[in-house]
Amino acid sequence: MLNIYKISALLFIGRADIFLIPCPFKYLFKIDCPGCGFQRSVLALIKGDFPASFELYPPTVPFLLSVLLGVGTWVLKLDTNAKWLKAMYFFTGFVMLGNYLYKIVFHQLH
């Protein structure tokens, strides 16, 4: 049986899109920034809609993994100069840049 906390969490997630922060880059230049779509993608990921999350912003999962691994490495006092961590950061940056270039080349900017 669902308790009040689970119901309120489900309602909050269902209406969380009203709390999205507008993009100042898009407001000033009238085109998407390299991170546009991230917030909506995370919401789709939280709701369990992985295809929609990927469609909205493909670098979401690598970015979240990079942040999680970076913070975990820092909190656990592991080697912050580890090659695997740098490779993860590089891969995430590459995916973000590739996604933005794809948007530019194929006129996917809104």
C-alpha positions as CSV (number, residue, x, y, z in Angstrom):
1,M,0.0,0.0,0.0
2,L,1.3,3.5,-0.9
3,N,1.9,5.8,2.0
4,I,1.6,9.6,1.9
5,Y,5.4,10.1,1.2
6,K,5.4,7.8,-1.8
7,I,2.2,9.5,-3.2
8,S,3.7,13.0,-2.7
9,A,7.0,12.0,-4.3
10,L,5.1,10.6,-7.3
11,L,3.1,13.8,-7.6
12,F,6.2,15.9,-7.3
13,I,8.1,14.0,-10.0
14,G,5.1,14.2,-12.3
15,R,5.0,18.0,-12.0
16,A,8.7,18.7,-11.5
17,D,8.9,20.3,-15.0
18,I,7.5,23.5,-13.5
19,F,10.7,24.0,-11.6
20,L,13.1,23.8,-14.6
21,I,15.6,26.7,-14.8
22,P,15.5,28.7,-18.0
23,C,18.7,28.8,-20.0
24,P,20.4,32.2,-20.0
25,F,22.5,31.3,-23.1
26,K,19.3,30.5,-25.0
27,Y,17.6,33.6,-23.8
28,L,20.5,35.9,-24.9
29,F,21.5,34.2,-28.2
30,K,18.3,32.5,-29.2
31,I,20.0,29.1,-29.8
32,D,20.5,26.1,-27.5
33,C,23.6,25.9,-25.3
34,P,25.7,22.7,-25.2
35,G,23.7,21.6,-22.1
36,C,20.2,22.4,-23.2
37,G,17.9,19.5,-22.6
38,F,19.8,18.2,-19.6
39,Q,17.1,19.0,-17.0
40,R,14.3,17.5,-19.1
41,S,16.5,14.4,-19.7
42,V,17.2,13.9,-16.0
43,L,13.4,14.1,-15.3
44,A,12.8,11.5,-18.0
45,L,15.5,9.3,-16.5
46,I,14.0,9.6,-13.0
47,K,10.6,8.6,-14.5
48,G,12.3,5.6,-16.0
49,D,11.9,6.7,-19.6
50,F,15.4,5.9,-20.9
51,P,14.7,6.4,-24.6
52,A,13.2,9.8,-24.0
53,S,16.1,10.7,-21.8
54,F,18.6,9.8,-24.5
55,E,16.6,11.6,-27.1
56,L,16.4,14.8,-25.1
57,Y,20.1,14.9,-24.2
58,P,22.4,11.9,-25.0
59,P,25.3,12.9,-22.6
60,T,23.1,12.7,-19.5
61,V,24.1,9.3,-18.4
62,P,27.9,9.8,-19.0
63,F,27.7,13.2,-17.2
64,L,25.9,11.8,-14.2
65,L,28.3,8.9,-14.0
66,S,31.3,11.2,-14.2
67,V,29.9,13.4,-11.4
68,L,29.1,10.4,-9.2
69,L,32.5,8.8,-9.8
70,G,34.3,12.2,-9.3
71,V,32.5,12.9,-6.0
72,G,32.9,9.4,-4.8
73,T,36.6,9.5,-5.5
74,W,36.9,12.8,-3.7
75,V,34.8,11.7,-0.7
76,L,36.6,8.3,-0.3
77,K,40.0,10.1,-0.7
78,L,41.0,7.9,-3.6
79,D,43.5,9.0,-6.3
80,T,41.9,12.0,-8.0
81,N,44.5,11.9,-10.7
82,A,43.6,8.3,-11.8
83,K,43.7,7.7,-15.5
84,W,40.3,6.0,-15.5
85,L,38.7,9.1,-14.0
86,K,40.4,11.4,-16.5
87,A,39.3,9.1,-19.3
88,M,35.7,9.3,-18.0
89,Y,35.8,13.1,-17.9
90,F,37.3,13.2,-21.4
91,F,34.7,10.7,-22.8
92,T,31.9,12.8,-21.2
93,G,33.2,16.0,-22.7
94,F,33.6,14.3,-26.1
95,V,30.0,13.1,-26.0
96,M,28.8,16.6,-25.0
97,L,30.8,18.3,-27.8
98,G,29.7,15.6,-30.3
99,N,26.1,16.1,-29.4
100,Y,26.3,19.9,-29.7
101,L,28.1,19.7,-33.1
102,Y,25.4,17.3,-34.3
103,K,22.8,19.8,-33.3
104,I,24.6,22.6,-35.1
105,V,25.3,20.6,-38.3
106,F,21.9,19.1,-38.6
107,H,20.0,22.2,-37.6
108,Q,18.5,20.7,-34.5
109,L,18.9,23.9,-32.5
110,H,15.6,25.3,-31.3
